[in-house]
């Protein structure tokens, strides 16, 4: 597989920038798996740098499953520009879907949960990716799940 094809494959999987991917591949000697690990570490470093930034914008999203289970979540970001971003909106909707399938009220349990749409990846992993990609601190402020008859 050519370098261009590898970069394209990693970009589709991670959403990372082309130059970031090329640098990670260079650092890893062209090893795709090592490059993915390097990109993940970079994403964590970016998220840590942004962790203390204030988040006063964001979205409240709801999701219902067959009229029997409902979820509501508030996710905050730094600016209304990101809050209106379609990628952020999709992210928050996916989190509401996760909450609907969660039987806990603890944020830690939500963050540790495997993604429904991408098993093997946790909600925390996805959150870290979005922080790195969108360039803002993002926080899950609160959520609630309702089930008919509870």
C-alpha positions, 0 to 999 in steps of 0.5 A: 500500500502506498503512503498516500493510501495509508494516509487516506486510510488513517485520516478516514479512521481518525479525522487527523490532519494530513500533516499530523498523519505524515509526521506520525508515519515518519516517526514510526518508520512507516508503521501504520499501527505505531502511527495510530498510537502516536496520533492517539498520544498527540490527541491526549496531549491536546485534550490535556492542554485544553482541559482547563478552558471554560466551556459555556456553549454547547448543545442539549440533545435528546434521543428516544428509542421506540417510545420506551427509552429516552435520553437527554444530554448536555455537552458543552464546548467553548464557542457557539461556532463549534456548537453549530458545527455539524460534526459536533451536533452528530457527536452529541447525538451519538452521545445521547444514543449511548446514554439511552443504552446506559443503565447508570447515572455516573459519568465515569460509566458513560466515559468507559462505555464501548461505543455502539457504533464502533465497538472497541473504542470508548466514549472517552476515546471519542471525546478525546478525538473530538477535542483534538479535531475541533480544537476546543475543550468539550465536556459532558455536563450532565445526562439523564435516562428514562425508561417507561415504567421505572 
